[in-house]
């Protein structure tokens, strides 16, 4: 790791390029503990970050889309995930899909999500998904990255037209493992809205595109 990267202070996730395979494996081995109730819990793990952004900025909204292939996407209008440049000018980001969030994972004071279970962070969503695509837009640039079972399968790929839109925010699109999609049956939009609309600063819209 470059000296400049090593000196960065960790406040949430580790600023590193490596994947914490043991951490991801632990999650996959006990999905009943890390995703109780299946898909709704994974969804809340993602929406919680949009809620954080909304609280920091005094209000915000996100759209939860239920896709016909069993995948789910959560798009917000926040500031986007932080990125930095290492000593060689290469973009580095906190690998939030591949390492634990130090604020939440196994933390004794972790936030309790609306389903009554503790928040553990995005690594749970990624580890228990067949694939996950993270699109990030910040004022200084935008990129996209794909994960499979929590492991990055692409580098940070710049989004060429990011400057033309003038928007910021994050979109997390993921397809949970088949066992999780089956757990408890498919949630209805009303059920999801009832869980997601408890955050005071965040407005949540549910877009159901699943086949009837």
PyMOL CGO cylinders between C-alpha atoms (Angstrom):
from pymol import cmd
from pymol.cgo import CYLINDER

trace = [
    CYLINDER, 0.00, 0.00, 0.00, 1.26, 3.49, -0.76, 0.3, 1, 1, 1, 1, 1, 1,
    CYLINDER, 1.26, 3.49, -0.76, 2.48, 5.51, 2.21, 0.3, 1, 1, 1, 1, 1, 1,
    CYLINDER, 2.48, 5.51, 2.21, -0.16, 8.19, 1.54, 0.3, 1, 1, 1, 1, 1, 1,
    CYLINDER, -0.16, 8.19, 1.54, -2.92, 5.59, 1.72, 0.3, 1, 1, 1, 1, 1, 1,
    CYLINDER, -2.92, 5.59, 1.72, -1.52, 4.01, 4.87, 0.3, 1, 1, 1, 1, 1, 1,
    CYLINDER, -1.52, 4.01, 4.87, -1.63, 7.38, 6.62, 0.3, 1, 1, 1, 1, 1, 1,
    CYLINDER, -1.63, 7.38, 6.62, -5.32, 7.96, 5.95, 0.3, 1, 1, 1, 1, 1, 1,
    CYLINDER, -5.32, 7.96, 5.95, -7.45, 7.88, 9.08, 0.3, 1, 1, 1, 1, 1, 1,
    CYLINDER, -7.45, 7.88, 9.08, -10.15, 5.20, 9.14, 0.3, 1, 1, 1, 1, 1, 1,
    CYLINDER, -10.15, 5.20, 9.14, -13.47, 6.46, 10.42, 0.3, 1, 1, 1, 1, 1, 1,
    CYLINDER, -13.47, 6.46, 10.42, -15.81, 3.82, 8.99, 0.3, 1, 1, 1, 1, 1, 1,
    CYLINDER, -15.81, 3.82, 8.99, -14.39, 1.31, 6.52, 0.3, 1, 1, 1, 1, 1, 1,
    CYLINDER, -14.39, 1.31, 6.52, -10.74, 0.55, 6.00, 0.3, 1, 1, 1, 1, 1, 1,
    CYLINDER, -10.74, 0.55, 6.00, -9.03, 2.59, 3.29, 0.3, 1, 1, 1, 1, 1, 1,
    CYLINDER, -9.03, 2.59, 3.29, -7.49, -0.37, 1.49, 0.3, 1, 1, 1, 1, 1, 1,
    CYLINDER, -7.49, -0.37, 1.49, -7.54, -2.20, -1.81, 0.3, 1, 1, 1, 1, 1, 1,
    CYLINDER, -7.54, -2.20, -1.81, -7.75, -5.68, -0.34, 0.3, 1, 1, 1, 1, 1, 1,
    CYLINDER, -7.75, -5.68, -0.34, -10.91, -7.75, 0.15, 0.3, 1, 1, 1, 1, 1, 1,
    CYLINDER, -10.91, -7.75, 0.15, -11.66, -9.17, 3.59, 0.3, 1, 1, 1, 1, 1, 1,
    CYLINDER, -11.66, -9.17, 3.59, -12.48, -12.69, 2.39, 0.3, 1, 1, 1, 1, 1, 1,
    CYLINDER, -12.48, -12.69, 2.39, -12.84, -14.10, 5.91, 0.3, 1, 1, 1, 1, 1, 1,
    CYLINDER, -12.84, -14.10, 5.91, -15.39, -11.43, 6.76, 0.3, 1, 1, 1, 1, 1, 1,
    CYLINDER, -15.39, -11.43, 6.76, -17.43, -12.10, 3.63, 0.3, 1, 1, 1, 1, 1, 1,
    CYLINDER, -17.43, -12.10, 3.63, -17.23, -15.86, 4.23, 0.3, 1, 1, 1, 1, 1, 1,
    CYLINDER, -17.23, -15.86, 4.23, -18.52, -15.51, 7.77, 0.3, 1, 1, 1, 1, 1, 1,
    CYLINDER, -18.52, -15.51, 7.77, -21.57, -13.65, 6.49, 0.3, 1, 1, 1, 1, 1, 1,
    CYLINDER, -21.57, -13.65, 6.49, -22.32, -16.21, 3.80, 0.3, 1, 1, 1, 1, 1, 1,
    CYLINDER, -22.32, -16.21, 3.80, -22.07, -19.09, 6.27, 0.3, 1, 1, 1, 1, 1, 1,
    CYLINDER, -22.07, -19.09, 6.27, -24.79, -17.70, 8.53, 0.3, 1, 1, 1, 1, 1, 1,
    CYLINDER, -24.79, -17.70, 8.53, -27.26, -15.74, 6.41, 0.3, 1, 1, 1, 1, 1, 1,
    CYLINDER, -27.26, -15.74, 6.41, -30.09, -16.30, 8.91, 0.3, 1, 1, 1, 1, 1, 1,
    CYLINDER, -30.09, -16.30, 8.91, -28.14, -14.19, 11.41, 0.3, 1, 1, 1, 1, 1, 1,
    CYLINDER, -28.14, -14.19, 11.41, -26.92, -11.49, 9.03, 0.3, 1, 1, 1, 1, 1, 1,
    CYLINDER, -26.92, -11.49, 9.03, -30.07, -11.18, 6.88, 0.3, 1, 1, 1, 1, 1, 1,
    CYLINDER, -30.07, -11.18, 6.88, -32.97, -12.17, 9.15, 0.3, 1, 1, 1, 1, 1, 1,
    CYLINDER, -32.97, -12.17, 9.15, -36.17, -12.12, 7.13, 0.3, 1, 1, 1, 1, 1, 1,
    CYLINDER, -36.17, -12.12, 7.13, -34.34, -12.17, 3.80, 0.3, 1, 1, 1, 1, 1, 1,
    CYLINDER, -34.34, -12.17, 3.80, -34.66, -9.43, 1.21, 0.3, 1, 1, 1, 1, 1, 1,
    CYLINDER, -34.66, -9.43, 1.21, -36.43, -6.81, 3.37, 0.3, 1, 1, 1, 1, 1, 1,
    CYLINDER, -36.43, -6.81, 3.37, -33.49, -6.72, 5.77, 0.3, 1, 1, 1, 1, 1, 1,
    CYLINDER, -33.49, -6.72, 5.77, -30.94, -6.31, 2.96, 0.3, 1, 1, 1, 1, 1, 1,
    CYLINDER, -30.94, -6.31, 2.96, -33.04, -3.49, 1.58, 0.3, 1, 1, 1, 1, 1, 1,
    CYLINDER, -33.04, -3.49, 1.58, -33.05, -1.71, 4.93, 0.3, 1, 1, 1, 1, 1, 1,
    CYLINDER, -33.05, -1.71, 4.93, -29.26, -2.03, 5.15, 0.3, 1, 1, 1, 1, 1, 1,
    CYLINDER, -29.26, -2.03, 5.15, -29.02, -0.08, 1.89, 0.3, 1, 1, 1, 1, 1, 1,
    CYLINDER, -29.02, -0.08, 1.89, -31.75, 2.48, 2.61, 0.3, 1, 1, 1, 1, 1, 1,
    CYLINDER, -31.75, 2.48, 2.61, -30.10, 3.25, 5.95, 0.3, 1, 1, 1, 1, 1, 1,
    CYLINDER, -30.10, 3.25, 5.95, -27.22, 4.91, 4.09, 0.3, 1, 1, 1, 1, 1, 1,
    CYLINDER, -27.22, 4.91, 4.09, -29.66, 7.07, 2.14, 0.3, 1, 1, 1, 1, 1, 1,
    CYLINDER, -29.66, 7.07, 2.14, -31.23, 7.99, 5.47, 0.3, 1, 1, 1, 1, 1, 1,
    CYLINDER, -31.23, 7.99, 5.47, -27.80, 8.99, 6.82, 0.3, 1, 1, 1, 1, 1, 1,
    CYLINDER, -27.80, 8.99, 6.82, -27.31, 11.29, 3.85, 0.3, 1, 1, 1, 1, 1, 1,
    CYLINDER, -27.31, 11.29, 3.85, -30.77, 12.79, 4.23, 0.3, 1, 1, 1, 1, 1, 1,
    CYLINDER, -30.77, 12.79, 4.23, -30.18, 13.54, 7.90, 0.3, 1, 1, 1, 1, 1, 1,
    CYLINDER, -30.18, 13.54, 7.90, -26.81, 15.18, 7.18, 0.3, 1, 1, 1, 1, 1, 1,
    CYLINDER, -26.81, 15.18, 7.18, -28.30, 17.43, 4.52, 0.3, 1, 1, 1, 1, 1, 1,
    CYLINDER, -28.30, 17.43, 4.52, -31.58, 18.18, 6.31, 0.3, 1, 1, 1, 1, 1, 1,
    CYLINDER, -31.58, 18.18, 6.31, -33.76, 16.06, 4.05, 0.3, 1, 1, 1, 1, 1, 1,
    CYLINDER, -33.76, 16.06, 4.05, -33.66, 13.81, 1.04, 0.3, 1, 1, 1, 1, 1, 1,
    CYLINDER, -33.66, 13.81, 1.04, -35.37, 11.09, -0.91, 0.3, 1, 1, 1, 1, 1, 1,
    CYLINDER, -35.37, 11.09, -0.91, -34.61, 7.75, -2.48, 0.3, 1, 1, 1, 1, 1, 1,
    CYLINDER, -34.61, 7.75, -2.48, -36.31, 5.39, -4.89, 0.3, 1, 1, 1, 1, 1, 1,
    CYLINDER, -36.31, 5.39, -4.89, -36.46, 1.63, -4.28, 0.3, 1, 1, 1, 1, 1, 1,
    CYLINDER, -36.46, 1.63, -4.28, -37.06, -0.29, -7.50, 0.3, 1, 1, 1, 1, 1, 1,
    CYLINDER, -37.06, -0.29, -7.50, -38.15, -3.94, -7.45, 0.3, 1, 1, 1, 1, 1, 1,
    CYLINDER, -38.15, -3.94, -7.45, -37.05, -5.46, -10.76, 0.3, 1, 1, 1, 1, 1, 1,
    CYLINDER, -37.05, -5.46, -10.76, -38.59, -8.40, -12.62, 0.3, 1, 1, 1, 1, 1, 1,
    CYLINDER, -38.59, -8.40, -12.62, -35.39, -10.48, -12.34, 0.3, 1, 1, 1, 1, 1, 1,
    CYLINDER, -35.39, -10.48, -12.34, -35.54, -10.44, -8.52, 0.3, 1, 1, 1, 1, 1, 1,
    CYLINDER, -35.54, -10.44, -8.52, -32.99, -7.68, -8.16, 0.3, 1, 1, 1, 1, 1, 1,
    CYLINDER, -32.99, -7.68, -8.16, -33.50, -4.46, -6.23, 0.3, 1, 1, 1, 1, 1, 1,
    CYLINDER, -33.50, -4.46, -6.23, -32.03, -1.00, -6.71, 0.3, 1, 1, 1, 1, 1, 1,
    CYLINDER, -32.03, -1.00, -6.71, -31.88, 1.90, -4.29, 0.3, 1, 1, 1, 1, 1, 1,
    CYLINDER, -31.88, 1.90, -4.29, -31.09, 5.32, -5.74, 0.3, 1, 1, 1, 1, 1, 1,
    CYLINDER, -31.09, 5.32, -5.74, -30.59, 8.41, -3.58, 0.3, 1, 1, 1, 1, 1, 1,
    CYLINDER, -30.59, 8.41, -3.58, -29.67, 12.04, -4.16, 0.3, 1, 1, 1, 1, 1, 1,
    CYLINDER, -29.67, 12.04, -4.16, -26.95, 12.28, -1.53, 0.3, 1, 1, 1, 1, 1, 1,
    CYLINDER, -26.95, 12.28, -1.53, -23.37, 13.45, -1.86, 0.3, 1, 1, 1, 1, 1, 1,
    CYLINDER, -23.37, 13.45, -1.86, -22.00, 10.11, -3.11, 0.3, 1, 1, 1, 1, 1, 1,
    CYLINDER, -22.00, 10.11, -3.11, -19.40, 7.81, -1.58, 0.3, 1, 1, 1, 1, 1, 1,
    CYLINDER, -19.40, 7.81, -1.58, -16.06, 9.39, -0.70, 0.3, 1, 1, 1, 1, 1, 1,
    CYLINDER, -16.06, 9.39, -0.70, -13.06, 8.72, -2.94, 0.3, 1, 1, 1, 1, 1, 1,
    CYLINDER, -13.06, 8.72, -2.94, -9.41, 9.72, -2.74, 0.3, 1, 1, 1, 1, 1, 1,
    CYLINDER, -9.41, 9.72, -2.74, -6.30, 9.53, -4.91, 0.3, 1, 1, 1, 1, 1, 1,
    CYLINDER, -6.30, 9.53, -4.91, -3.25, 7.57, -3.85, 0.3, 1, 1, 1, 1, 1, 1,
    CYLINDER, -3.25, 7.57, -3.85, 0.35, 8.70, -4.35, 0.3, 1, 1, 1, 1, 1, 1,
    CYLINDER, 0.35, 8.70, -4.35, 0.21, 7.66, -8.01, 0.3, 1, 1, 1, 1, 1, 1,
    CYLINDER, 0.21, 7.66, -8.01, -3.02, 9.53, -8.75, 0.3, 1, 1, 1, 1, 1, 1,
    CYLINDER, -3.02, 9.53, -8.75, -5.13, 6.38, -8.84, 0.3, 1, 1, 1, 1, 1, 1,
    CYLINDER, -5.13, 6.38, -8.84, -8.66, 6.56, -7.38, 0.3, 1, 1, 1, 1, 1, 1,
    CYLINDER, -8.66, 6.56, -7.38, -9.17, 4.72, -4.13, 0.3, 1, 1, 1, 1, 1, 1,
    CYLINDER, -9.17, 4.72, -4.13, -12.42, 4.24, -2.27, 0.3, 1, 1, 1, 1, 1, 1,
    CYLINDER, -12.42, 4.24, -2.27, -13.42, 2.63, 0.94, 0.3, 1, 1, 1, 1, 1, 1,
    CYLINDER, -13.42, 2.63, 0.94, -14.30, -0.93, -0.20, 0.3, 1, 1, 1, 1, 1, 1,
    CYLINDER, -14.30, -0.93, -0.20, -17.66, -0.83, 1.54, 0.3, 1, 1, 1, 1, 1, 1,
    CYLINDER, -17.66, -0.83, 1.54, -18.85, -3.99, -0.16, 0.3, 1, 1, 1, 1, 1, 1,
    CYLINDER, -18.85, -3.99, -0.16, -15.79, -6.05, 0.78, 0.3, 1, 1, 1, 1, 1, 1,
    CYLINDER, -15.79, -6.05, 0.78, -14.96, -5.02, 4.37, 0.3, 1, 1, 1, 1, 1, 1,
    CYLINDER, -14.96, -5.02, 4.37, -16.93, -4.43, 7.54, 0.3, 1, 1, 1, 1, 1, 1,
    CYLINDER, -16.93, -4.43, 7.54, -18.29, -1.03, 8.45, 0.3, 1, 1, 1, 1, 1, 1,
    CYLINDER, -18.29, -1.03, 8.45, -16.54, -0.27, 11.73, 0.3, 1, 1, 1, 1, 1, 1,
    CYLINDER, -16.54, -0.27, 11.73, -19.51, 1.74, 12.99, 0.3, 1, 1, 1, 1, 1, 1,
    CYLINDER, -19.51, 1.74, 12.99, -21.98, -1.11, 12.80, 0.3, 1, 1, 1, 1, 1, 1,
    CYLINDER, -21.98, -1.11, 12.80, -20.64, -4.61, 12.29, 0.3, 1, 1, 1, 1, 1, 1,
    CYLINDER, -20.64, -4.61, 12.29, -20.67, -6.36, 15.68, 0.3, 1, 1, 1, 1, 1, 1,
    CYLINDER, -20.67, -6.36, 15.68, -20.54, -2.96, 17.36, 0.3, 1, 1, 1, 1, 1, 1,
    CYLINDER, -20.54, -2.96, 17.36, -22.31, -2.99, 20.75, 0.3, 1, 1, 1, 1, 1, 1,
    CYLINDER, -22.31, -2.99, 20.75, -24.01, 0.32, 20.01, 0.3, 1, 1, 1, 1, 1, 1,
    CYLINDER, -24.01, 0.32, 20.01, -25.01, -0.49, 16.42, 0.3, 1, 1, 1, 1, 1, 1,
    CYLINDER, -25.01, -0.49, 16.42, -28.18, 1.12, 15.12, 0.3, 1, 1, 1, 1, 1, 1,
    CYLINDER, -28.18, 1.12, 15.12, -31.32, -1.01, 15.21, 0.3, 1, 1, 1, 1, 1, 1,
    CYLINDER, -31.32, -1.01, 15.21, -33.05, -1.07, 11.84, 0.3, 1, 1, 1, 1, 1, 1,
    CYLINDER, -33.05, -1.07, 11.84, -36.85, -0.78, 11.47, 0.3, 1, 1, 1, 1, 1, 1,
    CYLINDER, -36.85, -0.78, 11.47, -37.22, -4.58, 11.35, 0.3, 1, 1, 1, 1, 1, 1,
    CYLINDER, -37.22, -4.58, 11.35, -35.80, -4.81, 14.86, 0.3, 1, 1, 1, 1, 1, 1,
    CYLINDER, -35.80, -4.81, 14.86, -32.43, -6.25, 13.84, 0.3, 1, 1, 1, 1, 1, 1,
    CYLINDER, -32.43, -6.25, 13.84, -29.01, -4.60, 14.17, 0.3, 1, 1, 1, 1, 1, 1,
    CYLINDER, -29.01, -4.60, 14.17, -27.43, -2.72, 11.31, 0.3, 1, 1, 1, 1, 1, 1,
    CYLINDER, -27.43, -2.72, 11.31, -24.19, -4.22, 10.03, 0.3, 1, 1, 1, 1, 1, 1,
    CYLINDER, -24.19, -4.22, 10.03, -23.53, -2.43, 6.78, 0.3, 1, 1, 1, 1, 1, 1,
    CYLINDER, -23.53, -2.43, 6.78, -23.18, -2.89, 3.05, 0.3, 1, 1, 1, 1, 1, 1,
    CYLINDER, -23.18, -2.89, 3.05, -20.79, -5.83, 3.22, 0.3, 1, 1, 1, 1, 1, 1,
    CYLINDER, -20.79, -5.83, 3.22, -23.74, -7.98, 4.31, 0.3, 1, 1, 1, 1, 1, 1,
    CYLINDER, -23.74, -7.98, 4.31, -25.73, -6.94, 1.25, 0.3, 1, 1, 1, 1, 1, 1,
    CYLINDER, -25.73, -6.94, 1.25, -22.84, -7.62, -1.11, 0.3, 1, 1, 1, 1, 1, 1,
    CYLINDER, -22.84, -7.62, -1.11, -21.79, -10.93, 0.44, 0.3, 1, 1, 1, 1, 1, 1,
    CYLINDER, -21.79, -10.93, 0.44, -25.34, -12.28, 0.25, 0.3, 1, 1, 1, 1, 1, 1,
    CYLINDER, -25.34, -12.28, 0.25, -26.00, -11.09, -3.30, 0.3, 1, 1, 1, 1, 1, 1,
    CYLINDER, -26.00, -11.09, -3.30, -25.21, -12.88, -6.53, 0.3, 1, 1, 1, 1, 1, 1,
    CYLINDER, -25.21, -12.88, -6.53, -24.06, -9.53, -7.89, 0.3, 1, 1, 1, 1, 1, 1,
    CYLINDER, -24.06, -9.53, -7.89, -24.11, -5.88, -6.88, 0.3, 1, 1, 1, 1, 1, 1,
    CYLINDER, -24.11, -5.88, -6.88, -23.41, -2.79, -8.97, 0.3, 1, 1, 1, 1, 1, 1,
    CYLINDER, -23.41, -2.79, -8.97, -22.47, 0.40, -7.12, 0.3, 1, 1, 1, 1, 1, 1,
    CYLINDER, -22.47, 0.40, -7.12, -22.84, 3.64, -9.08, 0.3, 1, 1, 1, 1, 1, 1,
    CYLINDER, -22.84, 3.64, -9.08, -21.46, 6.73, -7.40, 0.3, 1, 1, 1, 1, 1, 1,
    CYLINDER, -21.46, 6.73, -7.40, -21.81, 10.38, -8.44, 0.3, 1, 1, 1, 1, 1, 1,
    CYLINDER, -21.81, 10.38, -8.44, -19.91, 13.12, -6.66, 0.3, 1, 1, 1, 1, 1, 1,
    CYLINDER, -19.91, 13.12, -6.66, -19.27, 16.73, -7.52, 0.3, 1, 1, 1, 1, 1, 1,
    CYLINDER, -19.27, 16.73, -7.52, -15.69, 15.82, -8.45, 0.3, 1, 1, 1, 1, 1, 1,
    CYLINDER, -15.69, 15.82, -8.45, -16.50, 12.86, -10.68, 0.3, 1, 1, 1, 1, 1, 1,
    CYLINDER, -16.50, 12.86, -10.68, -18.43, 9.63, -10.92, 0.3, 1, 1, 1, 1, 1, 1,
    CYLINDER, -18.43, 9.63, -10.92, -17.71, 5.93, -11.28, 0.3, 1, 1, 1, 1, 1, 1,
    CYLINDER, -17.71, 5.93, -11.28, -19.32, 2.50, -11.24, 0.3, 1, 1, 1, 1, 1, 1,
    CYLINDER, -19.32, 2.50, -11.24, -18.06, -0.84, -9.87, 0.3, 1, 1, 1, 1, 1, 1,
    CYLINDER, -18.06, -0.84, -9.87, -19.45, -4.39, -9.92, 0.3, 1, 1, 1, 1, 1, 1,
    CYLINDER, -19.45, -4.39, -9.92, -19.19, -7.00, -7.15, 0.3, 1, 1, 1, 1, 1, 1,
    CYLINDER, -19.19, -7.00, -7.15, -20.05, -10.69, -7.13, 0.3, 1, 1, 1, 1, 1, 1,
    CYLINDER, -20.05, -10.69, -7.13, -20.68, -12.30, -3.74, 0.3, 1, 1, 1, 1, 1, 1,
    CYLINDER, -20.68, -12.30, -3.74, -19.01, -9.28, -2.17, 0.3, 1, 1, 1, 1, 1, 1,
    CYLINDER, -19.01, -9.28, -2.17, -15.83, -9.39, -4.23, 0.3, 1, 1, 1, 1, 1, 1,
    CYLINDER, -15.83, -9.39, -4.23, -15.06, -6.62, -6.77, 0.3, 1, 1, 1, 1, 1, 1,
    CYLINDER, -15.06, -6.62, -6.77, -14.99, -7.98, -10.32, 0.3, 1, 1, 1, 1, 1, 1,
    CYLINDER, -14.99, -7.98, -10.32, -14.19, -4.66, -12.00, 0.3, 1, 1, 1, 1, 1, 1,
    CYLINDER, -14.19, -4.66, -12.00, -12.04, -1.66, -11.19, 0.3, 1, 1, 1, 1, 1, 1,
    CYLINDER, -12.04, -1.66, -11.19, -13.53, 1.75, -10.57, 0.3, 1, 1, 1, 1, 1, 1,
    CYLINDER, -13.53, 1.75, -10.57, -14.88, 2.67, -13.99, 0.3, 1, 1, 1, 1, 1, 1,
    CYLINDER, -14.88, 2.67, -13.99, -15.37, 6.40, -14.64, 0.3, 1, 1, 1, 1, 1, 1,
    CYLINDER, -15.37, 6.40, -14.64, -18.75, 7.54, -15.93, 0.3, 1, 1, 1, 1, 1, 1,
    CYLINDER, -18.75, 7.54, -15.93, -17.93, 9.75, -18.89, 0.3, 1, 1, 1, 1, 1, 1,
    CYLINDER, -17.93, 9.75, -18.89, -21.09, 11.85, -18.95, 0.3, 1, 1, 1, 1, 1, 1,
    CYLINDER, -21.09, 11.85, -18.95, -21.22, 12.52, -15.21, 0.3, 1, 1, 1, 1, 1, 1,
    CYLINDER, -21.22, 12.52, -15.21, -20.47, 16.21, -15.61, 0.3, 1, 1, 1, 1, 1, 1,
    CYLINDER, -20.47, 16.21, -15.61, -23.35, 16.68, -18.01, 0.3, 1, 1, 1, 1, 1, 1,
    CYLINDER, -23.35, 16.68, -18.01, -25.99, 15.63, -15.49, 0.3, 1, 1, 1, 1, 1, 1,
    CYLINDER, -25.99, 15.63, -15.49, -24.80, 17.80, -12.64, 0.3, 1, 1, 1, 1, 1, 1,
    CYLINDER, -24.80, 17.80, -12.64, -26.26, 15.34, -10.14, 0.3, 1, 1, 1, 1, 1, 1,
    CYLINDER, -26.26, 15.34, -10.14, -24.81, 13.59, -7.12, 0.3, 1, 1, 1, 1, 1, 1,
    CYLINDER, -24.81, 13.59, -7.12, -25.91, 10.46, -5.33, 0.3, 1, 1, 1, 1, 1, 1,
    CYLINDER, -25.91, 10.46, -5.33, -25.53, 6.72, -5.08, 0.3, 1, 1, 1, 1, 1, 1,
    CYLINDER, -25.53, 6.72, -5.08, -27.33, 3.81, -6.70, 0.3, 1, 1, 1, 1, 1, 1,
    CYLINDER, -27.33, 3.81, -6.70, -26.95, 0.30, -5.33, 0.3, 1, 1, 1, 1, 1, 1,
    CYLINDER, -26.95, 0.30, -5.33, -28.42, -2.39, -7.59, 0.3, 1, 1, 1, 1, 1, 1,
    CYLINDER, -28.42, -2.39, -7.59, -28.19, -5.94, -6.23, 0.3, 1, 1, 1, 1, 1, 1,
    CYLINDER, -28.19, -5.94, -6.23, -29.65, -9.40, -6.78, 0.3, 1, 1, 1, 1, 1, 1,
    CYLINDER, -29.65, -9.40, -6.78, -29.91, -11.33, -3.51, 0.3, 1, 1, 1, 1, 1, 1,
    CYLINDER, -29.91, -11.33, -3.51, -29.00, -15.00, -3.39, 0.3, 1, 1, 1, 1, 1, 1,
    CYLINDER, -29.00, -15.00, -3.39, -31.87, -17.25, -4.43, 0.3, 1, 1, 1, 1, 1, 1,
    CYLINDER, -31.87, -17.25, -4.43, -32.34, -18.57, -0.90, 0.3, 1, 1, 1, 1, 1, 1,
    CYLINDER, -32.34, -18.57, -0.90, -32.88, -15.04, 0.39, 0.3, 1, 1, 1, 1, 1, 1,
    CYLINDER, -32.88, -15.04, 0.39, -35.27, -14.13, -2.38, 0.3, 1, 1, 1, 1, 1, 1,
    CYLINDER, -35.27, -14.13, -2.38, -37.38, -17.11, -1.35, 0.3, 1, 1, 1, 1, 1, 1,
    CYLINDER, -37.38, -17.11, -1.35, -37.20, -16.47, 2.39, 0.3, 1, 1, 1, 1, 1, 1,
    CYLINDER, -37.20, -16.47, 2.39, -40.53, -15.22, 3.69, 0.3, 1, 1, 1, 1, 1, 1,
    CYLINDER, -40.53, -15.22, 3.69, -41.94, -14.69, 0.20, 0.3, 1, 1, 1, 1, 1, 1,
    CYLINDER, -41.94, -14.69, 0.20, -41.65, -11.59, -1.94, 0.3, 1, 1, 1, 1, 1, 1,
    CYLINDER, -41.65, -11.59, -1.94, -42.44, -8.39, 0.00, 0.3, 1, 1, 1, 1, 1, 1,
    CYLINDER, -42.44, -8.39, 0.00, -45.21, -6.13, -1.23, 0.3, 1, 1, 1, 1, 1, 1,
    CYLINDER, -45.21, -6.13, -1.23, -44.55, -2.43, -1.91, 0.3, 1, 1, 1, 1, 1, 1,
    CYLINDER, -44.55, -2.43, -1.91, -46.74, -1.51, 1.05, 0.3, 1, 1, 1, 1, 1, 1,
    CYLINDER, -46.74, -1.51, 1.05, -44.74, -3.78, 3.36, 0.3, 1, 1, 1, 1, 1, 1,
    CYLINDER, -44.74, -3.78, 3.36, -41.48, -2.27, 2.18, 0.3, 1, 1, 1, 1, 1, 1,
    CYLINDER, -41.48, -2.27, 2.18, -42.81, 1.28, 2.46, 0.3, 1, 1, 1, 1, 1, 1,
    CYLINDER, -42.81, 1.28, 2.46, -43.96, 0.65, 6.02, 0.3, 1, 1, 1, 1, 1, 1,
    CYLINDER, -43.96, 0.65, 6.02, -40.43, -0.38, 6.98, 0.3, 1, 1, 1, 1, 1, 1,
    CYLINDER, -40.43, -0.38, 6.98, -38.52, 2.21, 4.96, 0.3, 1, 1, 1, 1, 1, 1,
    CYLINDER, -38.52, 2.21, 4.96, -40.62, 5.28, 5.73, 0.3, 1, 1, 1, 1, 1, 1,
    CYLINDER, -40.62, 5.28, 5.73, -39.70, 5.43, 9.41, 0.3, 1, 1, 1, 1, 1, 1,
    CYLINDER, -39.70, 5.43, 9.41, -36.66, 7.66, 8.93, 0.3, 1, 1, 1, 1, 1, 1,
    CYLINDER, -36.66, 7.66, 8.93, -37.74, 11.27, 9.65, 0.3, 1, 1, 1, 1, 1, 1,
    CYLINDER, -37.74, 11.27, 9.65, -35.51, 13.00, 7.07, 0.3, 1, 1, 1, 1, 1, 1,
    CYLINDER, -35.51, 13.00, 7.07, -35.94, 10.53, 4.22, 0.3, 1, 1, 1, 1, 1, 1,
    CYLINDER, -35.94, 10.53, 4.22, -38.80, 10.16, 1.75, 0.3, 1, 1, 1, 1, 1, 1,
    CYLINDER, -38.80, 10.16, 1.75, -38.93, 6.70, 0.15, 0.3, 1, 1, 1, 1, 1, 1,
    CYLINDER, -38.93, 6.70, 0.15, -40.69, 5.86, -3.10, 0.3, 1, 1, 1, 1, 1, 1,
    CYLINDER, -40.69, 5.86, -3.10, -41.32, 2.22, -4.10, 0.3, 1, 1, 1, 1, 1, 1,
    CYLINDER, -41.32, 2.22, -4.10, -41.34, 1.41, -7.82, 0.3, 1, 1, 1, 1, 1, 1,
    CYLINDER, -41.34, 1.41, -7.82, -42.57, -2.18, -8.36, 0.3, 1, 1, 1, 1, 1, 1,
    CYLINDER, -42.57, -2.18, -8.36, -41.59, -3.45, -11.81, 0.3, 1, 1, 1, 1, 1, 1,
    CYLINDER, -41.59, -3.45, -11.81, -42.01, -7.15, -11.03, 0.3, 1, 1, 1, 1, 1, 1,
    CYLINDER, -42.01, -7.15, -11.03, -44.24, -9.27, -13.23, 0.3, 1, 1, 1, 1, 1, 1,
    CYLINDER, -44.24, -9.27, -13.23, -47.80, -9.58, -11.95, 0.3, 1, 1, 1, 1, 1, 1,
]
cmd.load_cgo(trace, "trace")
